[in-house]
Amino acid sequence: MEFLIVLGVIVLLVVIVGIYLWSTYNSLVTLNVRVDEAWSDITVQLKRRADLLPNLIEAVKGYAAHEKGVFESVTKARAETLNAQGPVDAAAAENHMQSALKSIFAVAEAYPQLQASQNFLQLQGELVDTEDKIQASRRFYNGGVRELNTKIKIFPNTLFARNLGFTERDFFEVADAASIAEPPRVQF
């Protein structure tokens, strides 16, 4: 009789541990998929912005063709953005992009005809909208990363999460947070 009670307790403990592991594994998979989805959203918005830049450059070039250095820095920043692999590379590219966008808008401020151009105003509006979407996507991604990393680090998950193939993810952070606090603006 005592043997059956001990066996029952052991089976019950194994079932409880099994349910816990199953539940934790599924929640880690869910969080991992959310982080992947959020990163995908960021890359879509970064690509959208990169696709807007050639049109913006052409609009500004028509008025300020002698500003070759500005156009080269924007083109280089665009290439870095498109070639970024992961959050760390994307954050570095984002820093360069923000600097390049500030330069191109500084050039635009010197040309009243450009500031009145409907094409330029439309491109600027689309760029500001895209910057807002990048910020929102970055916040969503970083929130997902925070949840996933916390779930991996808490005890007792830390004992088995890494063995199941789950690793902590990098946040999408930029070195100069003030540079992305607001989307680039041009005052006319």
C-alpha positions in Angstrom: 0.0 0.0 0.0 2.8 2.4 0.9 4.5 1.6 -2.4 1.4 2.6 -4.3 1.2 5.9 -2.5 4.9 6.7 -3.2 4.4 5.6 -6.8 1.3 7.8 -7.1 3.2 10.8 -5.6 6.1 10.3 -8.0 3.8 9.9 -11.0 1.9 13.1 -9.9 5.2 15.0 -9.6 6.3 13.8 -13.0 3.0 14.9 -14.6 3.2 18.3 -12.9 6.8 18.9 -14.1 5.8 17.7 -17.5 2.9 20.1 -17.7 5.1 22.9 -16.5 7.8 22.1 -19.1 5.2 21.8 -21.9 3.6 25.1 -20.9 6.9 26.9 -20.6 8.2 25.6 -23.9 5.0 26.7 -25.7 5.2 30.1 -24.2 8.8 30.5 -25.2 8.0 29.4 -28.7 5.2 32.0 -28.8 7.4 34.8 -27.5 10.1 33.8 -30.0 7.7 34.0 -32.9 6.4 37.4 -31.7 10.0 38.7 -31.6 10.6 37.4 -35.1 7.4 38.9 -36.4 8.3 42.3 -34.7 11.7 42.2 -36.3 10.1 41.5 -39.7 7.9 44.6 -39.2 11.0 46.7 -38.5 12.8 45.4 -41.6 9.7 46.2 -43.7 9.6 49.8 -42.5 13.4 50.2 -42.9 13.1 48.9 -46.5 10.2 51.3 -47.1 12.3 54.2 -45.9 15.2 53.1 -48.0 12.9 53.0 -51.1 11.8 56.6 -50.4 15.3 57.9 -50.2 16.2 57.8 -53.9 13.1 59.8 -54.8 13.9 62.3 -52.0 17.5 62.6 -53.2 16.4 63.3 -56.8 13.9 65.9 -55.6 16.7 67.7 -53.7 19.3 67.2 -56.4 17.2 69.2 -58.8 17.7 72.2 -56.6 21.0 71.6 -55.0 23.1 69.5 -57.4 26.3 70.8 -55.9 25.7 69.1 -52.5 27.4 65.9 -53.6 28.7 65.0 -50.1 25.2 65.0 -48.6 23.8 62.7 -51.3 26.7 60.3 -50.9 26.2 60.1 -47.2 22.4 59.4 -47.6 23.2 56.7 -50.3 25.8 55.1 -48.0 23.4 55.1 -45.1 20.7 53.6 -47.3 23.1 50.8 -48.3 24.0 50.1 -44.6 20.3 49.9 -43.7 19.5 47.5 -46.5 22.6 45.3 -45.7 22.0 45.3 -41.9 21.9 41.8 -40.4 20.1 41.8 -37.0 19.3 44.4 -34.5 22.9 45.4 -33.6 23.8 46.2 -37.3 20.4 47.8 -37.9 21.0 50.1 -34.9 24.4 51.2 -36.2 22.8 51.8 -39.6 20.0 53.7 -38.0 22.5 56.1 -36.4 24.1 56.8 -39.8 20.7 57.2 -41.4 19.4 59.8 -38.9 22.6 61.8 -39.4 22.2 61.6 -43.2 18.5 62.6 -43.1 19.3 65.6 -40.9 21.9 66.7 -43.5 19.6 66.4 -46.5 16.8 68.3 -44.7 19.4 71.0 -43.7 20.2 71.4 -47.4 16.5 71.5 -48.2 16.0 74.4 -45.8 18.3 76.6 -48.0 16.1 76.3 -51.1 12.7 77.9 -50.8 11.6 76.5 -54.2 12.3 73.0 -53.0 10.3 73.6 -49.9 7.4 74.6 -52.0 7.6 71.6 -54.2 4.6 69.3 -53.9 6.8 66.3 -54.7 9.2 67.1 -52.0 6.4 67.8 -49.5 4.8 64.5 -50.3 8.1 62.6 -49.9 8.7 64.4 -46.6 5.3 63.4 -45.3 5.8 59.8 -46.3 9.2 59.8 -44.7 7.8 61.2 -41.4 5.1 58.6 -41.5 7.6 55.8 -42.1 9.8 57.1 -39.2 6.8 57.0 -36.9 6.1 53.4 -38.0 9.8 52.5 -37.4 9.6 53.9 -33.9 6.4 52.0 -33.2 7.8 48.8 -34.6 11.0 49.2 -32.6 9.0 49.6 -29.4 6.9 46.5 -30.1 10.1 44.5 -31.0 11.9 45.7 -27.8 8.9 44.8 -25.7 8.8 41.3 -27.2 12.6 40.9 -26.6 12.1 42.0 -23.0 9.4 39.4 -22.4 11.4 36.6 -24.1 14.6 37.5 -22.3 12.8 37.7 -19.0 11.1 34.3 -19.5 14.5 32.7 -20.4 16.3 34.2 -17.4 13.8 33.5 -14.6 14.2 30.5 -12.4 13.5 27.6 -13.1 13.3 28.3 -16.8 17.0 29.3 -16.9 17.8 25.6 -16.0 16.4 24.3 -19.3 15.5 27.1 -21.7 18.9 27.3 -23.3 19.1 23.6 -23.6 15.9 23.7 -25.6 17.5 26.1 -28.1 16.1 29.4 -26.8 18.6 32.3 -26.5 18.3 35.8 -25.4 17.8 38.3 -28.2 19.4 41.7 -28.8 17.4 44.9 -28.3 17.1 47.3 -31.2 18.9 50.2 -29.6 20.5 53.3 -31.1 23.6 55.0 -29.7 22.1 58.4 -29.8 18.5 58.0 -28.5 17.9 61.8 -28.9 18.5 61.5 -32.6 15.4 59.3 -33.1 13.2 60.8 -30.4 11.4 62.7 -33.1 11.2 62.1 -36.8 13.2 64.4 -39.0 11.5 67.7 -39.5 11.9 70.6 -41.9 10.5 74.0 -40.9 9.3 76.0 -43.8 
